Amino acid sequence: MSKQTITVGGGCFWCLEAVYEQVDGVLAVESGYSNGAVQNPSYAQVCEGDTGHAEVVKVTFDADSISLREVLEIFFTIHDPTTLNRQGNDIGTQYRSGIYWQDEAQAAVAREVIAEANETHRGRVVTEVKPLQNYWRAEDYHQHYFANNPSAGYCAFVVAPKVEKFRRTFKARVKA
């Protein structure tokens, strides 16, 4: 097994986590905060938008089972990469679209996938591609949030449709 980790942000981390936890080949998903200035920020601090952090998920996957390209293709399907600092009603820099890489090879794949996404989205992709910096794990209650709270309002109306879109679009990638 060849383990890799990539960190992505595309709106609320609950949405991304809920999808990636269902992806065949993904070994672990962790919600957190990255690329901000504050050490060990709280959810409340990040939501205020003053820390510079993005809500992200750290996705660990078996690269022998699923490629980074496929992980990122799922990412571009389950969020809107054309809205700056916004996903739906979630507004602020903490909800920005970003790919936070661990090495130059990951950065190169990210840039290729963005170039392809720009063709689909008419060159409007605003996803930032930067090295992962100042990452902090989110509080325990954010981990596996959708799995633990499927009937909560946000989960039912925002997260669940993204999960269903993933399941429809990537049927072959849904965990058994």
ZANUDO-57993 format. One record per residue (C-alpha): x, y, z; residue in three letters. Coordinates in pm, whole numbers, plus 50000, padded with zeros to 5 digits. Example, Ala and Ser with C-alpha at 12.3 -4.5 7.8 and 13.67 -1.06 7.14 Angstrom:
residues 2
512304955050780ALA;513674989450714SER;
end
This chain:
residues 176
500005000050000MET;501195034849911SER;499655060350148LYS;499355096950050GLN;497665126350216THR;496225157450053ILE;494365185450227THR;491475203250054VAL;489075230950143GLY;485825237549965GLY;483295252950199GLY;482175236650520CYS;484415207550613PHE;481385186450712TRP;480425183550343CYS;483845172950222LEU;484365148850512GLU;480985132050455ALA;481835125050091VAL;485435113950134TYR;484495090050414GLU;482495071050149GLN;485215069849883VAL;486725035749811ASP;490475038549857GLY;490265066150118VAL;491745053950444LEU;491045083350676ALA;489485117950672VAL;490105144650933GLU;488425178650957SER;490685207651044GLY;491915242650974TYR;494895252550759SER;496905280450608ASN;496065306850864GLY;498105327351109ALA;496775316851451VAL;498205287251640GLN;495585260851734ASN;492505281551645PRO;489045272751770SER;486025267851545TYR;484585300451678ALA;487785319251587GLN;487885304351237VAL;484185312351180CYS;484835348851266GLU;487125349150962GLY;490015366851133ASP;492525337951162THR;493155333650790GLY;492455296250815HIS;490365276250571ALA;488065248550687GLU;489675217750533VAL;489755180050533VAL;492945160150539LYS;492345130050312VAL;494625099850352THR;494275075050068PHE;495825043849923ASP;497465056649605ALA;497555020849472ASP;493745020449488SER;492805056349398ILE;494955082949237SER;495395118449357LEU;493825129149027ARG;490665109449112GLU;490585123749467VAL;490735158749316LEU;488185151249045GLU;485755141949324ILE;486675174649500PHE;485805195349192PHE;482485177349156THR;481255182149513ILE;481905219449553HIS;481775250549336ASP;485375260749261PRO;484265292849088THR;482985312349389THR;485585332149581LEU;485385327149958ASN;481935311749938ARG;480015279249909GLN;476245284549902GLY;475245304350209ASN;478645298950375ASP;480525331450312ILE;484025341250423GLY;487675333450358THR;487375302550580GLN;485165287150308TYR;487595293150021ARG;488405266449766SER;491925253449813GLY;494265224549758ILE;497055223150014TYR;499825200349898TRP;502645182050071GLN;505115180349781ASP;505715194349434GLU;504355163049266ALA;500975168849433GLN;501075205549333ALA;501675195748970ALA;498695171948967VAL;496535198749133ALA;497465224248866ARG;496675199148588GLU;493245191348733VAL;492525228548777ILE;493475235048413ALA;490955208448310GLU;488335222448548ALA;488885256848397ASN;487815242648062GLU;484585229848216THR;483965261748415HIS;485045285948139ARG;488245296248312GLY;486595307948633ARG;488145283948886VAL;489415303349191VAL;490865273749383THR;494165282749546GLU;497045257949531VAL;499505262449817LYS;501735241750040PRO;499975229550355LEU;500875252650643GLN;499785257151003ASN;497335227851001TYR;495295221051312TRP;492815192751374ARG;489295205451436ALA;487555198551765GLU;486325162951826ASP;482655171251768TYR;483465181051406HIS;484945146851325GLN;482485123651144HIS;479895151151182TYR;477475139750911PHE;477685103251019ALA;476875113851377ASN;474225140251291ASN;472505130150965PRO;469155145651057SER;470555179351170ALA;469215207150948GLY;472495216350777TYR;473315179750722CYS;469905171650576ALA;469715201750345PHE;473345208850250VAL;475565178750323VAL;473215150550214ALA;472705164049858PRO;476495165849809LYS;476855130049931VAL;474115118949692GLU;475745137649402LYS;479005119449475PHE;477225085749495ARG;475475091749160ARG;478495106048977THR;481155082249108PHE;479225049549157LYS;482345028549102ALA;484165047749379ARG;481565043049657VAL;482805020649939LYS;481014987249955ALA;
end
